[in-house]
Amino acid sequence: MTSAEQHPALAAVLAVLARETQAPVAPAVQAEIASILAARHGVPAELAVDQREVTILVADLRGFTALTATQPAGTIVTMLNLCLSRLSEVVFRYEGVIDKFNGDSLTVLFGAPAAREDDVLRALCCAVEMQLAMRDLNNHYLRRQMPELHLGIGVNTGMVMAGRFGSQAYSEYAVIGNQVSLASRIESFSLRGQVLISENTYARCNGVASATEPKEVFVAGKSLPVKVRELIAIASRRLKVPRQEFRRSHRVEVRLPCSLRRLDNGQPVGEPQRALIRDVGYHGLLLELERPLAVQDEVALAFDLTLVDYQVNDVRARVAKVKREEGRLLAGLEFTHIGVESNAKIQMFVQLLVGAG
């Protein structure tokens, strides 16, 4: 039984519209009318909920929280409001619907409450233009001696439940479901300036978007890896994602005990030393040392990745920098050799921590 059949008031409104327009009322219009009735006239909220395909865009400002600790409150408010204003202009130009602001991030819907045939294309164009807007904003900030801001974007397409959720006292339009969560997870993997899209989104863009080959990432709560692509350009619209500086990988903060031995001409020398891994990425890590190392020293490392049930014991690295911070001796290391399986496990470890964030 449809929502209109369940509720006479909704059925009556739809009948009047159909009679006056001499055409059936589109499902998206029916859903919006049901939402209005739910908010104003006490129609049960569930009557306004339907299942539909939606493209979800999630954008997040990189490093904004850290920026609030170093900049005056007035500067932060000015920067954030100007940024969100510019991004909102782009969203509205492509007829997206801002689902919510959440501090320094926003979620945008294409396909709810109203669906269009080109929802996916509009979402991708919106994502590219948001990154172009950030480039222009950063030029503006730099001219005024303000710090730069960078945006990470994730886009996913899938079936969601859309409609009004809440109670008679308060309700609001929203989309819920695994595909919404996945969009947020994909965004968390994007580096500054990137637009990452799911395979679902890429499959529905009808070949108009240029993107990298798919890469598998491990997401918390998913038993199998998820494929994502980096959006490069939309040639038919003459839109191209502006390139950022060379991106290496995510780094995640950890506290992992580690054993290391110095290498001399590739051979271990001296006794093993204990250290603590403070952060790790695909290409290197940061160590808190008990005994000093020098820049350019080469070491062999061994440590346990309990999250992925794996012991790493075939990694070699070179010391790239050494510093003291709050009484701790820290060394930044870059991997010079790593086994195939260890490399895959380290990436999985990093991805699971990123995706759980």
The 8 nearest C-alpha neighbors of each residue, nearest first, counted from 0:
[[1, 4, 5, 2, 3, 6, 46, 10],
 [2, 0, 4, 3, 5, 46, 6, 10],
 [3, 1, 5, 46, 4, 6, 0, 47],
 [4, 2, 10, 9, 6, 5, 1, 7],
 [5, 3, 1, 2, 6, 0, 10, 7],
 [4, 6, 2, 3, 1, 7, 0, 46],
 [5, 7, 3, 4, 8, 9, 2, 10],
 [6, 8, 10, 9, 11, 5, 3, 4],
 [9, 7, 11, 10, 6, 12, 3, 36],
 [8, 10, 12, 3, 11, 7, 6, 13],
 [9, 11, 3, 7, 13, 8, 12, 14],
 [10, 12, 14, 8, 9, 13, 7, 15],
 [13, 11, 9, 15, 14, 10, 16, 8],
 [14, 12, 16, 10, 15, 11, 17, 9],
 [13, 15, 11, 17, 12, 16, 10, 18],
 [16, 14, 18, 12, 13, 17, 19, 11],
 [17, 15, 13, 19, 18, 14, 20, 12],
 [16, 18, 14, 23, 22, 20, 15, 21],
 [19, 17, 15, 21, 16, 20, 14, 22],
 [20, 18, 16, 17, 21, 15, 22, 14],
 [21, 19, 22, 17, 18, 16, 23, 15],
 [20, 22, 18, 17, 19, 23, 16, 24],
 [23, 21, 20, 17, 24, 18, 19, 16],
 [24, 22, 17, 25, 21, 20, 16, 13],
 [23, 25, 17, 22, 26, 28, 29, 13],
 [24, 26, 28, 27, 29, 23, 30, 22],
 [27, 25, 29, 28, 30, 24, 113, 31],
 [28, 26, 113, 30, 29, 25, 112, 31],
 [29, 27, 31, 25, 30, 26, 32, 24],
 [28, 30, 26, 32, 27, 31, 33, 25],
 [31, 29, 33, 27, 28, 32, 47, 34],
 [30, 32, 34, 28, 33, 29, 27, 35],
 [33, 31, 35, 29, 34, 30, 28, 36],
 [32, 34, 47, 30, 36, 31, 35, 37],
 [35, 33, 31, 37, 47, 32, 36, 163],
 [36, 34, 32, 38, 37, 33, 39, 31],
 [37, 35, 40, 33, 39, 38, 34, 42],
 [38, 36, 42, 34, 41, 35, 44, 39],
 [37, 39, 35, 36, 40, 34, 41, 170],
 [40, 38, 36, 37, 35, 41, 42, 34],
 [41, 39, 36, 42, 37, 38, 35, 43],
 [40, 42, 37, 39, 43, 167, 38, 36],
 [41, 43, 37, 36, 40, 44, 46, 38],
 [44, 42, 45, 46, 37, 41, 167, 47],
 [45, 43, 46, 37, 163, 47, 164, 42],
 [44, 46, 48, 47, 43, 163, 164, 162],
 [47, 45, 2, 44, 48, 43, 33, 42],
 [46, 48, 33, 34, 162, 45, 30, 44],
 [49, 47, 162, 45, 161, 46, 163, 160],
 [48, 50, 161, 160, 162, 51, 47, 30],
 [51, 49, 160, 159, 161, 158, 48, 52],
 [50, 52, 158, 159, 53, 49, 160, 161],
 [53, 51, 158, 157, 159, 110, 156, 54],
 [52, 54, 110, 156, 157, 109, 55, 158],
 [53, 55, 156, 109, 155, 108, 119, 110],
 [54, 56, 108, 155, 154, 107, 156, 53],
 [57, 55, 154, 107, 106, 153, 108, 58],
 [56, 58, 106, 153, 152, 105, 183, 186],
 [59, 57, 152, 104, 105, 151, 153, 106],
 [58, 60, 104, 151, 150, 103, 61, 152],
 [59, 61, 150, 103, 149, 63, 104, 151],
 [60, 62, 149, 63, 150, 59, 191, 151],
 [63, 61, 65, 64, 66, 60, 148, 149],
 [62, 64, 66, 65, 61, 60, 67, 103],
 [65, 63, 66, 67, 62, 68, 61, 103],
 [66, 64, 62, 63, 67, 68, 69, 61],
 [67, 65, 63, 68, 64, 69, 70, 62],
 [66, 68, 64, 65, 70, 69, 75, 63],
 [67, 69, 66, 65, 70, 64, 71, 72],
 [68, 70, 66, 67, 71, 65, 72, 75],
 [69, 71, 67, 68, 66, 72, 74, 75],
 [72, 70, 74, 73, 75, 69, 67, 68],
 [71, 73, 75, 74, 76, 70, 67, 77],
 [74, 72, 76, 71, 75, 77, 70, 78],
 [75, 73, 77, 71, 72, 76, 78, 70],
 [74, 76, 72, 78, 73, 77, 79, 71],
 [75, 77, 79, 73, 78, 74, 80, 72],
 [78, 76, 74, 80, 75, 79, 81, 73],
 [77, 79, 75, 81, 76, 80, 82, 74],
 [80, 78, 82, 76, 81, 77, 75, 83],
 [81, 79, 83, 77, 82, 78, 84, 76],
 [82, 80, 84, 78, 79, 83, 77, 85],
 [81, 83, 79, 85, 84, 80, 78, 86],
 [84, 82, 86, 80, 85, 81, 87, 79],
 [83, 85, 81, 87, 82, 86, 80, 88],
 [86, 84, 88, 82, 87, 83, 81, 89],
 [85, 87, 83, 89, 88, 84, 129, 82],
 [88, 86, 90, 84, 89, 85, 83, 91],
 [89, 87, 85, 91, 86, 90, 92, 84],
 [88, 90, 92, 86, 87, 91, 125, 129],
 [89, 91, 87, 95, 93, 88, 92, 125],
 [92, 90, 94, 88, 93, 89, 95, 87],
 [93, 91, 89, 90, 94, 88, 95, 125],
 [92, 94, 91, 90, 95, 121, 125, 89],
 [95, 93, 91, 92, 90, 96, 109, 121],
 [94, 96, 90, 109, 93, 108, 91, 107],
 [95, 97, 108, 107, 98, 109, 94, 90],
 [98, 96, 107, 99, 106, 108, 95, 105],
 [97, 99, 107, 106, 96, 108, 173, 100],
 [100, 98, 106, 97, 105, 101, 107, 104],
 [101, 99, 105, 104, 102, 106, 98, 103],
 [100, 102, 104, 105, 103, 99, 106, 59],
 [101, 103, 104, 100, 105, 59, 79, 60],
 [102, 104, 60, 101, 59, 63, 105, 100],
 [105, 103, 59, 101, 58, 102, 100, 60],
 [106, 104, 100, 58, 99, 57, 101, 107],
 [105, 107, 57, 98, 99, 56, 97, 58],
 [108, 106, 97, 56, 98, 96, 55, 95],
 [109, 107, 55, 96, 95, 54, 111, 110],
 [110, 108, 54, 95, 118, 111, 53, 122],
 [109, 111, 114, 53, 113, 118, 112, 115],
 [112, 110, 113, 109, 114, 108, 53, 161],
 [111, 113, 110, 27, 114, 31, 30, 161],
 [114, 112, 111, 27, 110, 115, 28, 109],
 [115, 113, 110, 111, 27, 112, 116, 118],
 [116, 114, 118, 117, 110, 113, 109, 119],
 [115, 117, 118, 114, 119, 110, 120, 121],
 [116, 118, 120, 115, 119, 121, 204, 122],
 [119, 117, 121, 109, 115, 120, 116, 110],
 [120, 118, 122, 121, 117, 204, 54, 123],
 [121, 119, 123, 117, 122, 118, 204, 124],
 [120, 122, 124, 118, 119, 123, 93, 125],
 [123, 121, 125, 119, 120, 124, 118, 126],
 [122, 124, 126, 120, 125, 121, 119, 127],
 [125, 123, 121, 127, 126, 122, 120, 128],
 [124, 126, 122, 128, 123, 127, 121, 129],
 [127, 125, 123, 129, 124, 128, 122, 130],
 [128, 126, 124, 130, 240, 129, 125, 123],
 [129, 127, 131, 125, 130, 126, 132, 124],
 [128, 130, 132, 126, 131, 127, 86, 125],
 [129, 131, 133, 127, 128, 132, 192, 134],
 [132, 130, 128, 134, 133, 129, 127, 241],
 [131, 133, 129, 135, 130, 134, 128, 136],
 [134, 132, 136, 130, 131, 135, 137, 129],
 [135, 133, 131, 137, 132, 136, 130, 138],
 [136, 134, 132, 138, 133, 137, 139, 131],
 [137, 135, 133, 139, 138, 134, 132, 140],
 [136, 138, 140, 139, 134, 147, 135, 141],
 [137, 139, 135, 141, 136, 140, 142, 134],
 [138, 140, 136, 137, 142, 141, 135, 143],
 [141, 139, 145, 137, 143, 138, 142, 136],
 [142, 140, 144, 138, 143, 145, 139, 137],
 [143, 141, 139, 140, 144, 138, 145, 137],
 [142, 144, 140, 141, 145, 139, 138, 146],
 [145, 143, 141, 142, 140, 146, 139, 147],
 [144, 146, 140, 141, 143, 147, 142, 74],
 [147, 145, 140, 141, 148, 144, 137, 66],
 [148, 146, 137, 140, 145, 149, 141, 136],
 [147, 149, 137, 146, 60, 150, 61, 63],
 [150, 148, 191, 61, 60, 192, 147, 133],
 [149, 151, 60, 192, 191, 59, 61, 152],
 [150, 152, 191, 189, 59, 193, 192, 58],
 [153, 151, 58, 194, 186, 57, 189, 195],
 [186, 152, 154, 195, 185, 57, 196, 194],
 [155, 153, 56, 196, 182, 55, 195, 57],
 [156, 154, 182, 197, 55, 200, 54, 196],
 [157, 155, 54, 200, 199, 53, 55, 52],
 [158, 156, 52, 178, 53, 159, 54, 155],
 [157, 159, 52, 51, 53, 50, 178, 160],
 [160, 158, 176, 50, 51, 175, 161, 174],
 [159, 161, 50, 175, 174, 49, 176, 48],
 [162, 160, 174, 48, 49, 173, 50, 159],
 [161, 163, 48, 172, 47, 173, 49, 164],
 [162, 164, 172, 171, 44, 47, 170, 34],
 [163, 165, 170, 171, 44, 172, 162, 173],
 [166, 164, 170, 169, 171, 163, 44, 167],
 [165, 167, 169, 168, 170, 44, 164, 43],
 [166, 168, 169, 41, 170, 165, 43, 38],
 [167, 169, 166, 170, 165, 38, 41, 39],
 [170, 168, 166, 167, 165, 171, 38, 164],
 [171, 169, 165, 164, 166, 163, 38, 167],
 [170, 172, 163, 164, 173, 165, 169, 162],
 [171, 173, 163, 162, 164, 170, 174, 161],
 [174, 172, 162, 161, 163, 171, 175, 164],
 [173, 175, 161, 160, 159, 162, 176, 172],
 [176, 174, 160, 159, 179, 161, 173, 177],
 [175, 177, 159, 178, 179, 160, 180, 174],
 [176, 178, 180, 179, 181, 175, 159, 158],
 [177, 179, 181, 180, 176, 157, 182, 159],
 [180, 178, 182, 181, 177, 176, 175, 183],
 [179, 181, 177, 183, 178, 182, 184, 176],
 [180, 182, 184, 178, 183, 179, 185, 177],
 [183, 181, 155, 185, 179, 180, 184, 154],
 [182, 184, 186, 180, 181, 185, 57, 187],
 [185, 183, 181, 187, 186, 182, 354, 180],
 [186, 184, 153, 182, 187, 188, 183, 181],
 [153, 185, 187, 183, 152, 189, 188, 184],
 [186, 188, 184, 185, 189, 354, 183, 353],
 [189, 187, 186, 185, 190, 353, 184, 354],
 [190, 188, 151, 186, 193, 187, 195, 152],
 [189, 191, 193, 151, 192, 188, 249, 246],
 [190, 192, 151, 149, 150, 193, 61, 189],
 [191, 193, 150, 151, 149, 243, 190, 130],
 [194, 192, 151, 190, 191, 189, 152, 195],
 [193, 195, 152, 230, 229, 153, 151, 189],
 [196, 194, 229, 153, 228, 230, 189, 152],
 [197, 195, 154, 228, 227, 153, 155, 200],
 [198, 196, 227, 155, 200, 199, 201, 226],
 [197, 199, 201, 200, 202, 227, 226, 196],
 [200, 198, 202, 197, 201, 156, 203, 155],
 [199, 201, 156, 203, 197, 198, 202, 155],
 [200, 202, 198, 204, 203, 199, 197, 196],
 [203, 201, 199, 200, 204, 198, 205, 206],
 [202, 204, 200, 201, 205, 199, 119, 206],
 [203, 205, 201, 206, 202, 207, 120, 119],
 [206, 204, 203, 207, 202, 201, 208, 120],
 [205, 207, 208, 204, 209, 202, 201, 203],
 [206, 208, 205, 204, 233, 209, 235, 234],
 [209, 207, 233, 206, 232, 210, 204, 234],
 [210, 208, 232, 231, 233, 230, 207, 211],
 [211, 209, 230, 231, 229, 228, 208, 212],
 [212, 210, 229, 228, 213, 230, 209, 231],
 [211, 213, 228, 214, 210, 229, 227, 226],
 [214, 212, 228, 227, 226, 211, 215, 198],
 [213, 215, 226, 227, 228, 216, 212, 225],
 [214, 216, 226, 225, 224, 227, 213, 217],
 [217, 215, 224, 225, 350, 226, 218, 214],
 [216, 218, 224, 350, 351, 347, 225, 219],
 [217, 219, 354, 351, 221, 220, 216, 224],
 [218, 220, 355, 351, 221, 354, 217, 352],
 [219, 221, 218, 222, 355, 354, 217, 223],
 [222, 220, 223, 219, 218, 224, 217, 225],
 [221, 223, 220, 224, 219, 218, 217, 225],
 [222, 224, 221, 225, 217, 218, 216, 220],
 [225, 223, 217, 216, 215, 218, 226, 222],
 [224, 226, 216, 215, 217, 227, 223, 218],
 [227, 225, 215, 214, 213, 198, 216, 197],
 [226, 228, 197, 213, 214, 196, 198, 195],
 [229, 227, 213, 196, 211, 195, 210, 212],
 [228, 230, 195, 211, 210, 194, 231, 196],
 [229, 231, 210, 194, 195, 232, 209, 228],
 [232, 230, 210, 209, 240, 239, 229, 211],
 [231, 233, 239, 209, 238, 234, 240, 208],
 [234, 232, 208, 238, 235, 236, 207, 209],
 [233, 235, 237, 236, 232, 238, 208, 207],
 [234, 236, 237, 233, 207, 238, 208, 232],
 [237, 235, 234, 238, 233, 124, 232, 239],
 [238, 236, 234, 235, 233, 239, 232, 124],
 [237, 239, 233, 236, 232, 234, 127, 240],
 [238, 240, 232, 231, 241, 233, 127, 237],
 [239, 241, 127, 231, 232, 242, 130, 238],
 [242, 240, 239, 131, 243, 130, 192, 134],
 [243, 241, 240, 244, 192, 193, 245, 239],
 [242, 244, 192, 245, 241, 246, 191, 193],
 [243, 245, 246, 242, 192, 191, 247, 241],
 [246, 244, 247, 243, 242, 248, 191, 190],
 [245, 247, 244, 248, 190, 243, 191, 249],
 [246, 248, 245, 249, 282, 281, 280, 190],
 [249, 247, 281, 280, 246, 250, 282, 190],
 [248, 250, 280, 251, 190, 247, 281, 349],
 [249, 251, 280, 279, 278, 248, 252, 349],
 [252, 250, 278, 279, 253, 349, 249, 280],
 [251, 253, 278, 277, 279, 250, 254, 276],
 [254, 252, 277, 278, 255, 251, 276, 279],
 [253, 255, 277, 276, 275, 256, 252, 278],
 [254, 256, 276, 275, 253, 257, 277, 302],
 [257, 255, 275, 274, 276, 302, 254, 258],
 [256, 258, 302, 274, 275, 301, 273, 255],
 [257, 259, 273, 301, 272, 300, 274, 271],
 [260, 258, 300, 272, 299, 271, 298, 301],
 [261, 259, 271, 299, 298, 267, 272, 262],
 [260, 262, 298, 267, 268, 297, 299, 263],
 [261, 263, 267, 266, 298, 265, 297, 268],
 [262, 264, 266, 265, 267, 268, 261, 297],
 [265, 263, 266, 262, 267, 297, 268, 261],
 [264, 266, 263, 262, 267, 297, 298, 261],
 [265, 267, 262, 263, 264, 268, 261, 299],
 [268, 266, 262, 261, 260, 263, 265, 269],
 [269, 267, 261, 262, 266, 263, 260, 270],
 [270, 268, 271, 267, 260, 261, 262, 272],
 [269, 271, 272, 260, 268, 261, 267, 259],
 [272, 270, 260, 259, 258, 269, 273, 261],
 [273, 271, 259, 258, 260, 270, 274, 290],
 [272, 274, 258, 257, 259, 289, 271, 275],
 [273, 275, 288, 257, 287, 256, 289, 258],
 [274, 276, 256, 287, 257, 286, 255, 277],
 [275, 277, 286, 255, 254, 278, 285, 256],
 [278, 276, 253, 254, 285, 286, 252, 275],
 [279, 277, 252, 253, 285, 251, 284, 276],
 [278, 280, 284, 250, 251, 283, 285, 252],
 [281, 279, 250, 283, 282, 249, 284, 248],
 [280, 282, 346, 248, 283, 345, 279, 249],
 [283, 281, 280, 334, 333, 284, 247, 248],
 [282, 284, 333, 334, 332, 280, 281, 279],
 [285, 283, 279, 332, 278, 280, 331, 286],
 [284, 286, 331, 278, 277, 330, 276, 332],
 [287, 285, 276, 330, 329, 275, 277, 288],
 [286, 288, 329, 275, 328, 274, 276, 277],
 [289, 287, 274, 290, 328, 286, 329, 291],
 [288, 290, 274, 273, 291, 287, 328, 272],
 [291, 289, 288, 292, 272, 328, 274, 273],
 [292, 290, 288, 293, 289, 328, 330, 321],
 [291, 293, 296, 290, 294, 330, 318, 321],
 [294, 292, 296, 295, 291, 318, 321, 320],
 [293, 295, 318, 296, 319, 320, 321, 292],
 [296, 294, 318, 317, 319, 293, 297, 320],
 [297, 295, 318, 293, 294, 317, 298, 292],
 [296, 298, 317, 262, 316, 261, 295, 318],
 [299, 297, 261, 262, 260, 316, 315, 259],
 [298, 300, 315, 260, 259, 314, 261, 316],
 [301, 299, 259, 314, 258, 315, 312, 298],
 [300, 302, 312, 258, 311, 257, 259, 314],
 [303, 301, 257, 311, 310, 258, 256, 312],
 [302, 304, 310, 305, 311, 309, 301, 255],
 [305, 303, 309, 306, 307, 310, 308, 302],
 [304, 306, 308, 307, 303, 309, 310, 348],
 [307, 305, 304, 308, 348, 309, 351, 303],
 [306, 308, 305, 309, 304, 348, 344, 347],
 [309, 307, 305, 306, 304, 310, 303, 344],
 [308, 310, 304, 307, 303, 305, 311, 344],
 [311, 309, 303, 304, 302, 312, 308, 301],
 [310, 312, 302, 301, 341, 303, 313, 309],
 [313, 311, 301, 314, 300, 310, 302, 299],
 [314, 312, 337, 338, 311, 315, 300, 301],
 [315, 313, 337, 300, 336, 299, 312, 316],
 [316, 314, 299, 336, 335, 298, 334, 300],
 [315, 317, 334, 335, 333, 298, 297, 332],
 [316, 318, 297, 332, 333, 295, 296, 319],
 [317, 319, 332, 294, 295, 296, 320, 331],
 [320, 318, 332, 331, 294, 317, 295, 333],
 [321, 319, 331, 294, 330, 318, 322, 332],
 [320, 322, 330, 329, 331, 294, 293, 319],
 [323, 321, 329, 328, 330, 324, 320, 327],
 [324, 322, 328, 327, 329, 326, 325, 321],
 [323, 325, 327, 326, 322, 328, 329, 287],
 [326, 324, 327, 323, 328, 329, 322, 287],
 [325, 327, 324, 323, 328, 329, 322, 287],
 [328, 326, 324, 323, 325, 329, 287, 288],
 [327, 329, 323, 288, 287, 322, 324, 326],
 [330, 328, 287, 322, 286, 321, 323, 288],
 [331, 329, 321, 286, 320, 285, 332, 322],
 [330, 332, 285, 320, 319, 318, 284, 321],
 [331, 333, 318, 317, 319, 283, 284, 316],
 [334, 332, 283, 316, 317, 282, 335, 319],
 [333, 335, 316, 283, 282, 336, 315, 317],
 [336, 334, 316, 315, 333, 317, 337, 314],
 [337, 335, 315, 334, 314, 316, 338, 313],
 [336, 338, 314, 313, 342, 341, 315, 339],
 [339, 337, 341, 340, 342, 313, 314, 336],
 [340, 338, 342, 341, 343, 337, 344, 313],
 [339, 341, 343, 342, 338, 344, 337, 345],
 [342, 340, 344, 338, 343, 339, 311, 345],
 [341, 343, 339, 345, 340, 344, 338, 337],
 [344, 342, 340, 346, 341, 345, 347, 339],
 [343, 345, 347, 341, 346, 342, 348, 340],
 [346, 344, 348, 342, 347, 343, 341, 349],
 [345, 347, 349, 343, 348, 344, 281, 350],
 [346, 348, 344, 350, 345, 349, 217, 351],
 [349, 347, 345, 351, 346, 350, 344, 307],
 [350, 348, 346, 352, 347, 351, 353, 345],
 [351, 349, 353, 347, 352, 217, 348, 354],
 [350, 352, 354, 348, 218, 353, 219, 349],
 [351, 353, 355, 349, 350, 354, 356, 348],
 [352, 354, 350, 356, 355, 351, 349, 187],
 [355, 353, 218, 351, 356, 184, 352, 219],
 [356, 354, 352, 219, 353, 351, 218, 184],
 [355, 353, 354, 352, 187, 184, 351, 219]]
